[in-house]
Amino acid sequence: MVEEIEMTFDEAVEYVRNNVHVRDILEVSYNRIFAPGEVLGITEEDEETGEGLRVSMQLTGEILNQSVEIDFKRIEDDLIEMRHISDDKDIIIEIL
């Protein structure tokens, strides 16, 4: 069953930090980009470089099938929606 919830950007980042794990599926929609893929790793914020929480993903697609890293600090103003799929849940997060 798909659960839909609304969160602020900060709540969504905290959700990713606490609930998304390696091998989960994460679909991130921001600006005009839709990036679905398997989570390869999560890197915490780096105060020195100013980078935000970063998620490495292996994209799943018919044309593109590559590894990318999404820096949530860089997409803060553009993040629209995320979908988190794991063994026991399917959650759609709409960003307020």
CYANA upper distance limits for C-alpha pairs under 8 A (distance plus 0.5 A):
  1 MET  CA     89 LYS  CA      7.95
  1 MET  CA     90 ASP  CA      7.16
  2 VAL  CA     89 LYS  CA      7.92
  2 VAL  CA     90 ASP  CA      5.49
  2 VAL  CA     91 ILE  CA      6.20
  2 VAL  CA     92 ILE  CA      7.67
  3 GLU  CA     90 ASP  CA      6.83
  3 GLU  CA     91 ILE  CA      5.28
  3 GLU  CA     92 ILE  CA      6.65
  4 GLU  CA     91 ILE  CA      6.32
  4 GLU  CA     92 ILE  CA      5.22
  4 GLU  CA     93 ILE  CA      6.52
  4 GLU  CA     94 GLU  CA      7.99
  5 ILE  CA     91 ILE  CA      7.93
  5 ILE  CA     92 ILE  CA      6.80
  5 ILE  CA     93 ILE  CA      5.60
  5 ILE  CA     94 GLU  CA      6.74
  6 GLU  CA     93 ILE  CA      6.09
  6 GLU  CA     94 GLU  CA      5.21
  6 GLU  CA     95 ILE  CA      6.38
  6 GLU  CA     96 LEU  CA      6.97
  7 MET  CA     11 GLU  CA      6.15
  7 MET  CA     12 ALA  CA      6.40
  7 MET  CA     93 ILE  CA      7.16
  7 MET  CA     94 GLU  CA      6.76
  7 MET  CA     95 ILE  CA      5.72
  7 MET  CA     96 LEU  CA      6.35
  8 THR  CA     12 ALA  CA      6.71
  8 THR  CA     95 ILE  CA      5.96
  8 THR  CA     96 LEU  CA      5.57
  9 PHE  CA     13 VAL  CA      6.80
  9 PHE  CA     76 GLU  CA      7.27
  9 PHE  CA     79 LEU  CA      8.16
  9 PHE  CA     95 ILE  CA      6.52
  9 PHE  CA     96 LEU  CA      7.62
 10 ASP  CA     14 GLU  CA      6.74
 11 GLU  CA     15 TYR  CA      6.58
 12 ALA  CA     16 VAL  CA      6.77
 12 ALA  CA     93 ILE  CA      7.95
 12 ALA  CA     95 ILE  CA      7.93
 13 VAL  CA     17 ARG  CA      6.70
 13 VAL  CA     53 LEU  CA      7.94
 13 VAL  CA     72 PHE  CA      7.85
 14 GLU  CA     18 ASN  CA      6.68
 15 TYR  CA     19 ASN  CA      6.13
 15 TYR  CA     20 VAL  CA      7.86
 16 VAL  CA     20 VAL  CA      5.49
 17 ARG  CA     42 ILE  CA      8.33
 17 ARG  CA     53 LEU  CA      8.37
 20 VAL  CA     24 ASP  CA      7.10
 20 VAL  CA     84 HIS  CA      7.83
 21 HIS  CA     39 VAL  CA      7.43
 21 HIS  CA     41 GLY  CA      8.07
 21 HIS  CA     42 ILE  CA      8.29
 22 VAL  CA     38 GLU  CA      8.11
 22 VAL  CA     39 VAL  CA      5.48
 22 VAL  CA     40 LEU  CA      5.79
 22 VAL  CA     41 GLY  CA      6.09
 22 VAL  CA     42 ILE  CA      8.14
 23 ARG  CA     38 GLU  CA      6.04
 23 ARG  CA     39 VAL  CA      5.63
 23 ARG  CA     40 LEU  CA      6.80
 24 ASP  CA     38 GLU  CA      6.22
 24 ASP  CA     39 VAL  CA      6.05
 24 ASP  CA     84 HIS  CA      7.77
 24 ASP  CA     85 ILE  CA      6.54
 24 ASP  CA     86 SER  CA      5.54
 24 ASP  CA     87 ASP  CA      8.35
 25 ILE  CA     36 PRO  CA      7.78
 25 ILE  CA     37 GLY  CA      6.09
 25 ILE  CA     38 GLU  CA      5.02
 25 ILE  CA     39 VAL  CA      6.56
 25 ILE  CA     83 ARG  CA      8.47
 25 ILE  CA     84 HIS  CA      6.43
 25 ILE  CA     85 ILE  CA      5.49
 25 ILE  CA     86 SER  CA      6.90
 26 LEU  CA     36 PRO  CA      6.38
 26 LEU  CA     37 GLY  CA      6.19
 26 LEU  CA     38 GLU  CA      6.79
 26 LEU  CA     39 VAL  CA      7.11
 26 LEU  CA     82 MET  CA      7.44
 26 LEU  CA     83 ARG  CA      6.16
 26 LEU  CA     84 HIS  CA      5.27
 26 LEU  CA     85 ILE  CA      6.86
 27 GLU  CA     34 PHE  CA      7.57
 27 GLU  CA     35 ALA  CA      6.08
 27 GLU  CA     36 PRO  CA      4.48
 27 GLU  CA     37 GLY  CA      6.76
 27 GLU  CA     82 MET  CA      5.93
 27 GLU  CA     83 ARG  CA      5.44
 27 GLU  CA     84 HIS  CA      7.10
 28 VAL  CA     33 ILE  CA      8.46
 28 VAL  CA     34 PHE  CA      6.35
 28 VAL  CA     35 ALA  CA      5.64
 28 VAL  CA     36 PRO  CA      6.71
 28 VAL  CA     79 LEU  CA      8.25
 28 VAL  CA     81 GLU  CA      6.71
 28 VAL  CA     82 MET  CA      5.07
 28 VAL  CA     83 ARG  CA      7.16
 29 SER  CA     33 ILE  CA      6.22
 29 SER  CA     34 PHE  CA      5.05
 29 SER  CA     35 ALA  CA      6.88
 29 SER  CA     79 LEU  CA      6.73
 29 SER  CA     80 ILE  CA      6.08
 29 SER  CA     81 GLU  CA      5.65
 29 SER  CA     82 MET  CA      6.56
 30 TYR  CA     34 PHE  CA      7.14
 30 TYR  CA     75 ILE  CA      7.39
 30 TYR  CA     78 ASP  CA      5.52
 30 TYR  CA     79 LEU  CA      4.68
 30 TYR  CA     80 ILE  CA      5.70
 30 TYR  CA     81 GLU  CA      7.50
 31 ASN  CA     78 ASP  CA      5.37
 31 ASN  CA     79 LEU  CA      7.07
 31 ASN  CA     80 ILE  CA      7.74
 35 ALA  CA     59 LEU  CA      7.17
 36 PRO  CA     59 LEU  CA      6.19
 36 PRO  CA     60 THR  CA      6.45
 36 PRO  CA     61 GLY  CA      8.20
 37 GLY  CA     57 MET  CA      6.08
 37 GLY  CA     58 GLN  CA      5.69
 37 GLY  CA     59 LEU  CA      4.60
 37 GLY  CA     60 THR  CA      5.51
 38 GLU  CA     57 MET  CA      5.85
 38 GLU  CA     58 GLN  CA      5.72
 38 GLU  CA     59 LEU  CA      7.10
 38 GLU  CA     60 THR  CA      7.97
 39 VAL  CA     55 VAL  CA      7.44
 39 VAL  CA     56 SER  CA      6.48
 39 VAL  CA     57 MET  CA      5.01
 39 VAL  CA     58 GLN  CA      7.08
 40 LEU  CA     55 VAL  CA      8.07
 40 LEU  CA     56 SER  CA      5.77
 40 LEU  CA     57 MET  CA      5.65
 40 LEU  CA     58 GLN  CA      7.14
 41 GLY  CA     55 VAL  CA      6.42
 41 GLY  CA     56 SER  CA      5.61
 41 GLY  CA     57 MET  CA      7.67
 42 ILE  CA     53 LEU  CA      7.88
 42 ILE  CA     54 ARG  CA      6.29
 42 ILE  CA     55 VAL  CA      5.09
 42 ILE  CA     56 SER  CA      6.75
 43 THR  CA     53 LEU  CA      6.42
 43 THR  CA     54 ARG  CA      5.55
 43 THR  CA     55 VAL  CA      6.84
 44 GLU  CA     52 GLY  CA      7.51
 44 GLU  CA     53 LEU  CA      5.35
 44 GLU  CA     54 ARG  CA      7.03
 45 GLU  CA     50 GLY  CA      7.96
 45 GLU  CA     51 GLU  CA      6.20
 45 GLU  CA     52 GLY  CA      4.91
 45 GLU  CA     53 LEU  CA      5.15
 45 GLU  CA     54 ARG  CA      7.76
 46 ASP  CA     50 GLY  CA      6.18
 46 ASP  CA     51 GLU  CA      5.78
 46 ASP  CA     52 GLY  CA      7.00
 46 ASP  CA     53 LEU  CA      8.48
 47 GLU  CA     51 GLU  CA      7.49
 51 GLU  CA     71 ASP  CA      7.38
 51 GLU  CA     73 LYS  CA      7.16
 52 GLY  CA     71 ASP  CA      6.19
 52 GLY  CA     72 PHE  CA      6.22
 52 GLY  CA     73 LYS  CA      5.08
 52 GLY  CA     74 ARG  CA      7.91
 53 LEU  CA     71 ASP  CA      6.37
 53 LEU  CA     72 PHE  CA      6.11
 53 LEU  CA     73 LYS  CA      7.31
 54 ARG  CA     69 GLU  CA      6.83
 54 ARG  CA     70 ILE  CA      5.88
 54 ARG  CA     71 ASP  CA      4.88
 54 ARG  CA     72 PHE  CA      6.60
 55 VAL  CA     69 GLU  CA      5.99
 55 VAL  CA     70 ILE  CA      5.79
 55 VAL  CA     71 ASP  CA      7.23
 56 SER  CA     67 SER  CA      7.51
 56 SER  CA     68 VAL  CA      6.17
 56 SER  CA     69 GLU  CA      4.70
 56 SER  CA     70 ILE  CA      6.92
 57 MET  CA     67 SER  CA      6.01
 57 MET  CA     68 VAL  CA      5.91
 57 MET  CA     69 GLU  CA      6.70
 57 MET  CA     70 ILE  CA      8.42
 58 GLN  CA     65 ASN  CA      7.35
 58 GLN  CA     66 GLN  CA      6.14
 58 GLN  CA     67 SER  CA      4.79
 58 GLN  CA     68 VAL  CA      6.99
 59 LEU  CA     64 LEU  CA      7.43
 59 LEU  CA     65 ASN  CA      5.54
 59 LEU  CA     66 GLN  CA      5.85
 59 LEU  CA     67 SER  CA      6.45
 59 LEU  CA     68 VAL  CA      7.68
 60 THR  CA     64 LEU  CA      7.54
 60 THR  CA     65 ASN  CA      5.83
 60 THR  CA     66 GLN  CA      8.21
 61 GLY  CA     65 ASN  CA      6.11
 71 ASP  CA     75 ILE  CA      7.30
 72 PHE  CA     76 GLU  CA      6.43
 75 ILE  CA     79 LEU  CA      6.25
 79 LEU  CA     95 ILE  CA      7.35
 80 ILE  CA     94 GLU  CA      6.89
 80 ILE  CA     95 ILE  CA      5.92
 81 GLU  CA     92 ILE  CA      7.72
 81 GLU  CA     93 ILE  CA      6.10
 81 GLU  CA     94 GLU  CA      5.13
 81 GLU  CA     95 ILE  CA      6.17
 82 MET  CA     92 ILE  CA      6.34
 82 MET  CA     93 ILE  CA      5.62
 82 MET  CA     94 GLU  CA      7.20
 83 ARG  CA     90 ASP  CA      7.68
 83 ARG  CA     91 ILE  CA      6.11
 83 ARG  CA     92 ILE  CA      4.84
 83 ARG  CA     93 ILE  CA      6.56
 84 HIS  CA     89 LYS  CA      8.22
 84 HIS  CA     90 ASP  CA      6.28
 84 HIS  CA     91 ILE  CA      5.74
 84 HIS  CA     92 ILE  CA      6.98
 85 ILE  CA     89 LYS  CA      6.40
 85 ILE  CA     90 ASP  CA      5.02
 85 ILE  CA     91 ILE  CA      7.04
 86 SER  CA     90 ASP  CA      7.00
